[in-house]
Amino acid sequence: MYQFFLRFQSIIRAHESMVPAKLYYGTTRVSNAQMNRSPYSYDYNPPEEIARYLNNTDDTLTQVRAVDQNGGLLGVLNWFSVHTTSMNMTNQLISSDNLGYASLKMESVLNPGTLPGKVDIVAGFFSSNLGDVSPNTQGARCEFSGDFCDNQFYLCDSGERCFASGPGDDMFESTRIIGNAVFEGALEVLNSPGEELRGELAVLHQFVQPANETVPRYDTVNRTFVEEEQVSGCYPAMGYSFASGTQDGANTLNITQGTIQGNPLLDTISGIIALPTPEDVECHAPKPILLATGRANFPVPWHPHIISASLIWLGGLVILGVPGEPTTMAGRRMKAAVGDEMERRGIEPRVVVSGLTNEYIHYVVTREEYEVQRYEAASTIYGPHTLDIFINKFVQFTKAAIEGEDVPAGPEPADNRNRTLSLILPVVLDSAGLGRRFGQVLDQPPASVRRGDTVAVTFVGANPRNDLRQESSYVEVQRQELGQWTVIATDANWETRFTWQRESTILGTSTVSFEWVVPTDAMEAPHRLVYYGAARTLLGGILRFTGITNTFTIDTS
């Protein structure tokens, strides 16, 4: 509901603030913010295809900026291929990760003196063909020895866990480094003249049922469709290597990447949920099916049978809306096929893949990568020809956009809104605890701090789910100016961290910790930290309260 509210509000505000504008397009390469996490799979693609590209990741950052009639910047949209997994699995804070950092930094540069979410010029950073692309550029290494993991299965001879890490000393520093690299690339394009996008605007959308689709196979070497060789999609299913995780987030199950043989015990256990049919097994081969999600329907279908595919024609730029995570080469094939169709029509090809669009269907890999059955292939839920279906659709959409035609709406997806279940229990009670009051400061800040220091305080708190503080903040950093307190940072700023900790479930007591890293340009003025909370009472009501720390100063000497 919270995400729905934010999307609804953003759509309304965008609609109400529409003005005539020009669009400018540009690209650059960002070479220090990614690495391929499945090079073994990538190298299974045809050598002729691999030879067309400089490396095994798509390091192009694509940007579209909107400028009003007076030349004023309205917004900046960026696409880049990297997983937002700089923050590892030990992180328990809500985070938009590296691309979120890039967005925050660009918006702060374009809107000086503003708070996050309270800006006029919006900077969006979107995922492209990121399926096999990691921000953890130090590579996959064994936990204790530091040796590189086996390239195919990502195993260690010593039995150690295999995981990757980023360029920083910790996950926060890695997030900042990768996010800053993407930000700098975007700023470079923004400061260049750019190419004005002129011409038609069109949006094409179709619902697609992969299991009912039969399309000609796409020959990537010759870049043609083989009409005499028809291929089809499958009912959704997850393969064994899905359960292995990746070096960005491995799990503890005894399943490795590249698993192409099932396990009778696990098959029996997963069969309790749903059994794959012989047709499913044949369709998904060589993937061994771990979860037949297409046959599981309680309380709702575990995976969608009808999915979204879309294309936006933006004055000669084609944006391909993929509802999942295409790998590097899968995205390149989509762009090549659509670009070839544009060239045949005398149009310069400008194509960008926009991943994770409208819904989530896990991954999309090439047919060759599917054979290897690493994590991304095992997570390609509609079978080995999923990519062929998308390529066919996008080429059809491109033809329709050029000719000014519509595409059929496709089959109507199921409406499961009234069938969903929530396993999140309601908040029953909050208690300050004996001899304490809500908002009481348990750990005060020192009287004076220096730039670069971390100010850490603790309050008597309550469950933050009692009030989501929509478009507001749980905590604020305030500075005194001319006798008035001004908010200079919230829980959305990169330099702040807000943590809620339950002390006793039975008594309902909890604390809130708030950290603020003092910026290097902080002013020598009185500061304080403020916490806004809401407690659930014994009778079910909500008690709102505020906690305020002592004032402290910043030593700038």
VEXDREN-2710 file (C-alpha; in Angstrom, 1 decimal):
% VEXDREN-2710
k/r/px/py/pz
1/MET/0.0/0.0/0.0
2/TYR/2.9/2.4/0.8
3/GLN/4.5/1.9/-2.6
4/PHE/1.1/2.3/-4.3
5/PHE/0.6/5.6/-2.4
6/LEU/3.9/6.9/-3.6
7/ARG/3.4/5.9/-7.2
8/PHE/-0.1/7.3/-7.2
9/GLN/1.1/10.6/-5.8
10/SER/4.0/10.8/-8.2
11/ILE/1.8/10.2/-11.2
12/ILE/-0.6/13.0/-10.0
13/ARG/2.2/15.5/-9.5
14/ALA/3.8/14.7/-12.8
15/HIS/0.4/15.1/-14.6
16/GLU/-0.3/18.4/-12.8
17/SER/3.1/19.9/-13.6
18/MET/3.2/19.1/-17.3
19/VAL/4.8/21.8/-19.5
20/PRO/6.1/21.8/-23.1
21/ALA/9.6/20.5/-23.2
22/LYS/12.4/19.3/-25.4
23/LEU/14.2/16.0/-24.9
24/TYR/17.9/15.4/-25.3
25/TYR/19.6/12.0/-25.6
26/GLY/23.2/11.1/-24.8
27/THR/25.4/8.2/-23.8
28/THR/28.7/7.5/-22.2
29/ARG/30.7/4.5/-20.9
30/VAL/31.1/3.9/-17.2
31/SER/33.8/1.3/-17.0
32/ASN/34.6/1.2/-13.2
33/ALA/31.2/0.3/-11.7
34/GLN/30.5/-3.3/-12.7
35/MET/31.7/-6.8/-13.5
36/ASN/30.2/-9.9/-15.1
37/ARG/29.3/-12.4/-12.3
38/SER/28.7/-15.3/-14.7
39/PRO/31.5/-15.1/-17.2
40/TYR/31.4/-18.9/-17.7
41/SER/27.8/-18.6/-19.0
42/TYR/28.6/-15.5/-21.1
43/ASP/31.4/-17.3/-22.9
44/TYR/29.0/-20.0/-24.0
45/ASN/27.5/-17.5/-26.4
46/PRO/28.6/-17.8/-30.1
47/PRO/32.2/-16.5/-30.6
48/GLU/31.0/-14.5/-33.6
49/GLU/28.6/-12.7/-31.3
50/ILE/31.0/-12.2/-28.5
51/ALA/33.5/-10.7/-30.9
52/ARG/31.1/-7.8/-31.7
53/TYR/31.5/-6.3/-28.2
54/LEU/34.4/-4.9/-26.3
55/ASN/33.7/-6.7/-23.0
56/ASN/31.3/-9.0/-21.2
57/THR/29.2/-6.3/-19.6
58/ASP/27.2/-3.5/-21.2
59/ASP/28.9/-0.4/-19.7
60/THR/26.9/2.1/-21.6
61/LEU/25.0/4.7/-19.6
62/THR/22.0/6.1/-21.6
63/GLN/20.4/9.4/-20.6
64/VAL/17.3/11.4/-21.6
65/ARG/16.9/14.8/-20.2
66/ALA/13.9/17.1/-20.4
67/VAL/14.4/20.9/-20.8
68/ASP/11.6/23.5/-20.7
69/GLN/11.0/26.3/-23.3
70/ASN/13.4/28.6/-21.4
71/GLY/16.2/26.1/-21.3
72/GLY/15.6/25.1/-17.7
73/LEU/16.2/21.5/-16.7
74/LEU/13.1/19.6/-15.7
75/GLY/14.4/16.1/-15.2
76/VAL/17.1/13.5/-16.0
77/LEU/16.5/9.8/-16.7
78/ASN/19.4/7.4/-16.8
79/TRP/19.7/3.7/-17.6
80/PHE/22.7/1.6/-16.5
81/SER/23.4/-2.1/-16.1
82/VAL/24.3/-3.0/-12.6
83/HIS/22.7/-4.9/-9.7
84/THR/21.8/-2.8/-6.7
85/THR/23.6/-5.3/-4.4
86/SER/26.4/-3.3/-3.1
87/MET/24.7/-3.6/0.3
88/ASN/25.1/-7.2/1.2
89/MET/22.8/-9.6/2.9
90/THR/23.8/-8.5/6.4
91/ASN/22.2/-5.1/5.8
92/GLN/18.9/-4.6/7.7
93/LEU/18.4/-1.0/6.7
94/ILE/16.0/0.1/3.9
95/SER/18.3/1.1/1.1
96/SER/18.0/2.0/-2.6
97/ASP/21.7/0.9/-2.9
98/ASN/24.2/2.2/-5.5
99/LEU/21.7/3.6/-8.0
100/GLY/19.8/5.2/-5.2
101/TYR/23.0/6.9/-4.1
102/ALA/23.5/8.2/-7.6
103/SER/20.0/9.6/-7.7
104/LEU/20.3/11.3/-4.3
105/LYS/23.6/12.8/-5.3
106/MET/22.5/14.1/-8.6
107/GLU/19.3/15.6/-7.2
108/SER/21.3/17.3/-4.5
109/VAL/23.6/18.8/-7.1
110/LEU/20.7/19.9/-9.3
111/ASN/18.6/21.2/-6.4
112/PRO/21.1/22.8/-3.9
113/GLY/19.8/23.4/-0.4
114/THR/16.9/21.0/-0.7
115/LEU/16.0/17.8/1.2
116/PRO/15.6/14.4/-0.5
117/GLY/12.2/14.0/-2.0
118/LYS/11.5/17.7/-1.9
119/VAL/13.1/18.7/-5.2
120/ASP/11.9/20.3/-8.4
121/ILE/14.4/18.6/-10.8
122/VAL/14.1/14.8/-10.6
123/ALA/17.0/12.4/-11.4
124/GLY/16.0/8.8/-12.1
125/PHE/18.4/5.9/-12.4
126/PHE/17.0/2.7/-13.9
127/SER/18.2/-0.8/-14.5
128/SER/19.0/-2.0/-18.0
129/ASN/20.4/-5.4/-19.0
130/LEU/21.8/-6.1/-15.6
131/GLY/21.0/-9.9/-15.2
132/ASP/24.6/-11.1/-14.9
133/VAL/26.2/-7.8/-13.8
134/SER/27.5/-7.2/-10.3
135/PRO/28.8/-4.1/-8.5
136/ASN/31.0/-6.2/-6.4
137/THR/34.1/-5.6/-8.5
138/GLN/36.6/-7.4/-6.3
139/GLY/35.2/-10.6/-7.7
140/ALA/34.1/-13.9/-6.1
141/ARG/36.6/-15.1/-3.5
142/CYS/36.7/-17.8/-0.9
143/GLU/35.7/-16.6/2.5
144/PHE/39.0/-17.1/4.5
145/SER/41.8/-17.9/2.0
146/GLY/40.9/-15.0/-0.3
147/ASP/41.5/-17.3/-3.4
148/PHE/39.2/-16.8/-6.4
149/CYS/36.3/-19.2/-6.5
150/ASP/36.0/-21.9/-9.2
151/ASN/34.8/-20.1/-12.4
152/GLN/32.0/-22.6/-13.3
153/PHE/30.4/-23.6/-10.0
154/TYR/31.8/-20.9/-7.7
155/LEU/33.1/-23.4/-5.2
156/CYS/36.1/-23.3/-3.0
157/ASP/38.4/-26.4/-2.6
158/SER/38.5/-25.9/1.1
159/GLY/34.7/-25.9/1.5
160/GLU/34.7/-22.2/2.3
161/ARG/31.8/-20.0/1.3
162/CYS/32.2/-18.1/-2.0
163/PHE/31.0/-14.5/-2.1
164/ALA/32.0/-11.2/-3.8
165/SER/32.7/-7.8/-2.3
166/GLY/32.8/-4.3/-3.6
167/PRO/35.7/-1.8/-3.9
168/GLY/35.2/-0.2/-0.4
169/ASP/36.2/-1.2/3.1
170/ASP/32.6/-2.0/3.9
171/MET/29.2/-2.2/2.1
172/PHE/28.4/1.4/2.8
173/GLU/31.7/2.6/1.2
174/SER/31.2/0.2/-1.7
175/THR/27.7/1.5/-2.3
176/ARG/29.0/5.1/-2.3
177/ILE/31.9/4.3/-4.7
178/ILE/29.8/2.5/-7.3
179/GLY/27.0/5.0/-7.0
180/ASN/29.4/7.9/-7.4
181/ALA/30.9/6.3/-10.5
182/VAL/27.4/6.1/-12.1
183/PHE/26.6/9.6/-11.0
184/GLU/29.8/11.0/-12.5
185/GLY/29.0/9.3/-15.8
186/ALA/25.5/10.8/-15.8
187/LEU/26.8/14.2/-15.0
188/GLU/29.2/14.0/-17.9
189/VAL/26.4/13.3/-20.3
190/LEU/24.2/16.0/-18.7
191/ASN/27.0/18.6/-19.2
192/SER/27.3/17.6/-22.9
193/PRO/25.2/19.2/-25.7
194/GLY/23.2/16.0/-26.3
195/GLU/21.1/15.1/-29.3
196/GLU/17.6/16.4/-29.5
197/LEU/15.0/13.8/-29.9
198/ARG/12.4/14.7/-32.5
199/GLY/9.5/13.0/-34.1
200/GLU/6.7/10.7/-33.0
201/LEU/5.8/9.6/-29.5
202/ALA/4.2/6.2/-29.0
203/VAL/3.6/3.7/-26.3
204/LEU/2.9/0.0/-27.1
205/HIS/1.9/-2.5/-24.5
206/GLN/0.8/-6.1/-24.7
207/PHE/0.0/-8.8/-22.2
208/VAL/1.7/-12.1/-23.2
209/GLN/1.2/-15.7/-22.1
210/PRO/4.6/-17.3/-22.7
211/ALA/3.3/-20.9/-22.5
212/ASN/0.9/-20.1/-25.4
213/GLU/3.5/-18.3/-27.6
214/THR/5.1/-20.0/-30.6
215/VAL/7.6/-17.8/-32.4
216/PRO/10.4/-18.3/-35.0
217/ARG/13.9/-18.8/-33.4
218/TYR/16.2/-15.8/-33.5
219/ASP/19.5/-16.6/-35.2
220/THR/21.9/-14.3/-33.4
221/VAL/24.9/-15.0/-35.6
222/ASN/23.1/-14.1/-38.8
223/ARG/20.7/-11.7/-37.0
224/THR/17.6/-13.2/-38.7
225/PHE/14.5/-15.1/-37.7
226/VAL/14.4/-18.8/-38.7
227/GLU/10.8/-19.2/-39.7
228/GLU/11.1/-23.0/-40.2
229/GLU/12.2/-23.4/-36.6
230/GLN/9.4/-22.5/-34.3
231/VAL/10.0/-22.4/-30.5
232/SER/7.6/-22.0/-27.5
233/GLY/7.5/-20.8/-23.9
234/CYS/6.8/-23.0/-20.9
235/TYR/4.7/-22.9/-17.7
236/PRO/6.8/-21.1/-15.1
237/ALA/9.3/-23.1/-13.0
238/MET/12.4/-22.5/-11.0
239/GLY/15.5/-24.6/-11.5
240/TYR/17.9/-26.0/-8.9
241/SER/20.6/-23.4/-9.3
242/PHE/18.1/-20.7/-8.3
243/ALA/18.4/-22.0/-4.8
244/SER/22.2/-21.6/-4.9
245/GLY/22.0/-17.8/-4.9
246/THR/24.9/-15.9/-6.4
247/GLN/28.2/-14.5/-5.1
248/ASP/26.2/-11.3/-4.5
249/GLY/24.0/-13.2/-2.0
250/ALA/24.7/-17.0/-1.7
251/ASN/22.5/-19.2/0.5
252/THR/23.4/-22.0/2.9
253/LEU/21.7/-24.8/0.9
254/ASN/23.9/-27.5/-0.4
255/ILE/23.1/-26.6/-4.0
256/THR/25.7/-25.2/-6.5
257/GLN/25.4/-23.1/-9.5
258/GLY/25.4/-25.1/-12.7
259/THR/23.3/-27.9/-11.3
260/ILE/21.7/-29.9/-14.1
261/GLN/20.6/-33.0/-12.2
262/GLY/17.8/-33.1/-9.7
263/ASN/17.8/-34.5/-6.2
264/PRO/15.2/-37.2/-5.3
265/LEU/14.8/-36.0/-1.8
266/LEU/14.4/-32.3/-2.8
267/ASP/12.1/-33.3/-5.6
268/THR/9.8/-35.1/-3.1
269/ILE/9.7/-32.1/-0.8
270/SER/9.1/-29.6/-3.6
271/GLY/6.4/-32.0/-5.0
272/ILE/4.3/-31.3/-1.9
273/ILE/3.9/-27.8/-3.2
274/ALA/3.2/-28.8/-6.9
275/LEU/4.4/-31.5/-9.2
276/PRO/5.7/-30.6/-12.7
277/THR/4.0/-32.4/-15.6
278/PRO/6.1/-34.4/-18.1
279/GLU/5.5/-31.6/-20.5
280/ASP/7.0/-29.1/-18.0
281/VAL/10.1/-31.3/-17.6
282/GLU/10.6/-31.6/-21.3
283/CYS/9.9/-27.9/-22.0
284/HIS/12.4/-26.7/-19.4
285/ALA/15.2/-29.1/-20.2
286/PRO/18.1/-29.1/-19.5
287/LYS/16.8/-27.2/-16.4
288/PRO/16.0/-29.6/-13.5
289/ILE/12.8/-28.2/-12.0
290/LEU/13.0/-27.5/-8.3
291/LEU/9.8/-25.6/-7.9
292/ALA/6.9/-26.0/-10.4
293/THR/5.6/-22.6/-9.7
294/GLY/3.3/-22.6/-12.7
295/ARG/1.3/-25.4/-11.1
296/ALA/1.2/-23.9/-7.6
297/ASN/-2.0/-21.8/-7.1
298/PHE/-2.5/-21.3/-3.3
299/PRO/-3.4/-18.8/-2.2
300/VAL/-2.6/-17.2/-5.6
301/PRO/-0.6/-18.3/-8.6
302/TRP/3.1/-18.4/-7.5
303/HIS/4.2/-16.9/-10.8
304/PRO/2.2/-15.0/-13.4
305/HIS/1.1/-16.9/-16.5
306/ILE/0.4/-13.6/-18.3
307/ILE/3.1/-11.0/-18.3
308/SER/3.7/-7.5/-19.6
309/ALA/5.8/-6.4/-22.6
310/SER/6.1/-2.8/-23.7
311/LEU/7.9/-0.4/-26.0
312/ILE/8.2/3.4/-25.8
313/TRP/9.1/5.2/-29.0
314/LEU/10.5/8.6/-27.9
315/GLY/11.3/10.6/-31.0
316/GLY/13.6/8.0/-32.4
317/LEU/14.8/6.5/-29.2
318/VAL/13.3/3.0/-28.5
319/ILE/12.9/2.0/-24.8
320/LEU/12.2/-1.8/-24.4
321/GLY/10.2/-2.5/-21.3
322/VAL/11.3/-5.9/-20.0
323/PRO/9.6/-7.2/-16.8
324/GLY/12.6/-8.9/-15.6
325/GLU/16.4/-9.0/-15.5
326/PRO/18.0/-9.7/-19.0
327/THR/21.6/-10.7/-19.0
328/THR/24.2/-8.7/-20.8
329/MET/24.0/-10.7/-24.0
330/ALA/20.2/-11.2/-23.8
331/GLY/19.8/-7.4/-23.7
332/ARG/22.3/-7.0/-26.6
333/ARG/20.3/-9.4/-28.7
334/MET/17.1/-7.4/-28.0
335/LYS/18.8/-4.2/-29.0
336/ALA/20.4/-5.7/-32.1
337/ALA/17.2/-7.2/-33.4
338/VAL/15.2/-3.9/-32.9
339/GLY/18.1/-1.8/-34.2
340/ASP/18.3/-3.9/-37.4
341/GLU/14.6/-3.4/-37.9
342/MET/15.0/0.4/-37.5
343/GLU/18.0/0.4/-39.9
344/ARG/15.9/-1.5/-42.5
345/ARG/13.4/1.4/-42.3
346/GLY/16.1/4.0/-42.7
347/ILE/16.1/5.0/-39.0
348/GLU/19.3/5.4/-37.0
349/PRO/19.1/2.8/-34.2
350/ARG/18.9/4.1/-30.7
351/VAL/17.7/1.4/-28.3
352/VAL/17.9/1.0/-24.6
353/VAL/16.7/-1.9/-22.5
354/SER/14.6/-0.9/-19.4
355/GLY/14.7/-3.9/-17.1
356/LEU/12.3/-4.6/-14.1
357/THR/9.5/-2.8/-15.9
358/ASN/5.9/-3.1/-14.7
359/GLU/6.3/-6.5/-13.0
360/TYR/8.9/-9.1/-12.1
361/ILE/9.5/-12.4/-13.9
362/HIS/13.1/-13.1/-12.6
363/TYR/15.7/-13.4/-15.4
364/VAL/16.0/-13.6/-19.1
365/VAL/19.1/-15.4/-20.5
366/THR/20.2/-16.5/-24.0
367/ARG/19.6/-20.0/-25.2
368/GLU/23.3/-20.8/-24.9
369/GLU/23.5/-19.4/-21.3
370/TYR/20.5/-21.5/-20.4
371/GLU/22.4/-24.7/-21.2
372/VAL/24.9/-23.9/-18.4
373/GLN/22.2/-23.5/-15.8
374/ARG/23.8/-21.1/-13.5
375/TYR/21.7/-19.0/-11.2
376/GLU/20.4/-16.6/-14.0
377/ALA/19.4/-19.5/-16.3
378/ALA/17.7/-21.5/-13.5
379/SER/15.7/-18.3/-12.7
380/THR/14.5/-17.9/-16.3
381/ILE/11.1/-19.2/-15.5
382/TYR/9.5/-19.5/-18.9
383/GLY/12.1/-21.8/-20.3
384/PRO/14.9/-21.7/-22.8
385/HIS/13.1/-19.7/-25.5
386/THR/12.0/-16.8/-23.2
387/LEU/14.4/-14.4/-25.0
388/ASP/13.1/-15.5/-28.5
389/ILE/9.6/-14.5/-27.4
390/PHE/10.6/-11.1/-26.2
391/ILE/12.7/-10.4/-29.3
392/ASN/9.8/-11.3/-31.6
393/LYS/7.5/-9.1/-29.6
394/PHE/9.8/-6.1/-29.6
395/VAL/10.4/-6.3/-33.3
396/GLN/6.7/-6.5/-33.9
397/PHE/6.2/-3.5/-31.6
398/THR/8.9/-1.6/-33.5
399/LYS/7.2/-2.2/-36.8
400/ALA/3.9/-1.1/-35.4
401/ALA/5.4/2.1/-33.9
402/ILE/7.0/3.0/-37.2
403/GLU/3.8/2.4/-39.2
404/GLY/1.6/4.2/-36.6
405/GLU/-0.3/1.0/-35.7
406/ASP/-1.6/-0.5/-32.5
407/VAL/-0.8/-3.9/-31.2
408/PRO/-3.4/-6.3/-29.7
409/ALA/-3.9/-5.9/-26.0
410/GLY/-3.4/-9.6/-25.4
411/PRO/-5.0/-11.9/-22.8
412/GLU/-6.2/-10.3/-19.6
413/PRO/-4.1/-11.2/-16.6
414/ALA/-5.8/-12.5/-13.4
415/ASP/-6.8/-10.0/-10.7
416/ASN/-5.6/-11.6/-7.4
417/ARG/-5.9/-8.5/-5.2
418/ASN/-8.7/-10.1/-3.1
419/ARG/-6.8/-13.5/-2.7
420/THR/-3.5/-12.3/-1.3
421/LEU/-2.5/-13.1/2.3
422/SER/-0.2/-11.1/4.6
423/LEU/2.1/-12.9/7.1
424/ILE/3.0/-9.6/8.8
425/LEU/1.4/-9.5/12.2
426/PRO/-0.1/-6.2/13.4
427/VAL/1.5/-4.2/16.2
428/VAL/-0.1/-5.2/19.4
429/LEU/1.5/-2.9/22.0
430/ASP/4.3/-0.4/22.6
431/SER/5.5/0.4/26.1
432/ALA/8.2/2.9/27.2
433/GLY/9.2/0.6/30.0
434/LEU/9.4/1.2/33.8
435/GLY/10.6/4.6/34.7
436/ARG/10.9/5.8/31.1
437/ARG/8.9/7.8/28.7
438/PHE/8.5/7.7/24.9
439/GLY/11.0/10.0/23.2
440/GLN/13.3/10.1/26.2
441/VAL/16.9/10.4/25.1
442/LEU/18.9/7.5/26.5
443/ASP/22.2/8.4/24.9
444/GLN/22.9/12.1/24.3
445/PRO/25.3/13.6/21.7
446/PRO/28.5/15.2/23.0
447/ALA/28.6/18.9/23.5
448/SER/30.9/19.4/20.5
449/VAL/31.8/17.4/17.4
450/ARG/34.0/17.8/14.4
451/ARG/33.3/17.5/10.7
452/GLY/33.5/13.9/9.7
453/ASP/32.5/12.6/13.2
454/THR/29.5/10.3/13.6
455/VAL/26.9/11.6/16.1
456/ALA/25.0/8.6/17.6
457/VAL/22.0/9.0/19.9
458/THR/19.4/6.6/21.3
459/PHE/15.7/7.3/22.1
460/VAL/13.0/5.3/23.9
461/GLY/11.0/4.3/20.8
462/ALA/8.0/2.6/19.4
463/ASN/7.3/0.4/16.4
464/PRO/7.7/2.6/13.2
465/ARG/4.9/0.7/11.5
466/ASN/2.4/2.6/13.7
467/ASP/2.9/5.6/11.4
468/LEU/4.8/5.3/8.1
469/ARG/5.5/9.0/8.1
470/GLN/4.6/9.2/4.4
471/GLU/6.5/12.0/2.7
472/SER/7.9/12.9/6.0
473/SER/10.7/11.5/8.3
474/TYR/11.2/9.6/11.5
475/VAL/14.2/11.7/12.4
476/GLU/15.6/15.1/11.6
477/VAL/18.9/16.9/11.9
478/GLN/18.1/20.5/12.8
479/ARG/20.4/23.6/12.7
480/GLN/19.6/26.8/14.5
481/GLU/19.6/29.9/12.3
482/LEU/18.5/33.3/13.5
483/GLY/16.8/31.8/16.5
484/GLN/14.8/29.3/14.3
485/TRP/15.4/25.5/13.9
486/THR/15.9/24.5/10.3
487/VAL/15.8/20.9/9.0
488/ILE/19.0/20.1/7.2
489/ALA/18.8/16.3/7.0
490/THR/16.2/13.5/7.3
491/ASP/16.2/9.7/7.4
492/ALA/16.4/9.8/3.6
493/ASN/19.9/11.5/3.5
494/TRP/22.9/9.3/2.8
495/GLU/24.7/10.5/5.9
496/THR/21.9/9.4/8.3
497/ARG/21.0/6.0/9.6
498/PHE/17.8/5.2/11.6
499/THR/17.5/1.8/13.4
500/TRP/14.6/0.5/15.4
501/GLN/15.4/-2.3/17.9
502/ARG/12.8/-4.3/19.9
503/GLU/14.0/-4.8/23.5
504/SER/11.1/-7.1/24.8
505/THR/8.3/-8.6/22.7
506/ILE/6.3/-9.4/25.8
507/LEU/6.6/-6.0/27.4
508/GLY/6.5/-4.1/24.0
509/THR/9.6/-2.0/24.8
510/SER/12.0/-0.8/22.1
511/THR/14.7/1.8/21.3
512/VAL/15.5/3.9/18.3
513/SER/19.1/4.6/17.3
514/PHE/20.0/7.6/15.0
515/GLU/23.4/8.2/13.5
516/TRP/24.5/11.3/11.6
517/VAL/27.8/11.6/9.9
518/VAL/28.7/15.3/10.1
519/PRO/29.3/16.6/6.5
520/THR/32.7/18.1/5.7
521/ASP/30.9/21.4/4.9
522/ALA/28.8/21.5/8.1
523/MET/28.4/25.0/9.6
524/GLU/29.6/26.0/13.1
525/ALA/26.2/26.5/14.6
526/PRO/24.0/24.9/17.2
527/HIS/22.5/21.5/16.1
528/ARG/20.1/19.0/17.5
529/LEU/18.6/15.6/16.6
530/VAL/14.8/15.1/16.7
531/TYR/12.8/11.8/16.6
532/TYR/9.1/11.6/15.7
533/GLY/7.4/8.4/17.0
534/ALA/3.9/6.8/17.3
535/ALA/3.1/4.2/20.0
536/ARG/0.3/1.6/20.0
537/THR/-1.5/1.8/23.3
538/LEU/-3.1/-1.1/25.2
539/LEU/-6.6/-0.1/23.9
540/GLY/-5.4/0.1/20.3
541/GLY/-5.0/3.8/20.0
542/ILE/-2.0/5.7/18.7
543/LEU/0.0/8.0/20.9
544/ARG/2.3/10.4/19.0
545/PHE/5.4/11.8/20.6
546/THR/8.6/13.7/19.9
547/GLY/12.1/13.2/21.3
548/ILE/14.7/16.0/21.2
549/THR/18.4/15.7/22.1
550/ASN/20.6/18.3/23.8
551/THR/22.0/21.0/21.6
552/PHE/25.6/20.4/20.3
553/THR/28.0/22.5/18.2
554/ILE/30.3/21.7/15.4
555/ASP/34.0/22.5/15.7
556/THR/35.1/23.7/12.2
557/SER/38.7/24.6/13.2
END
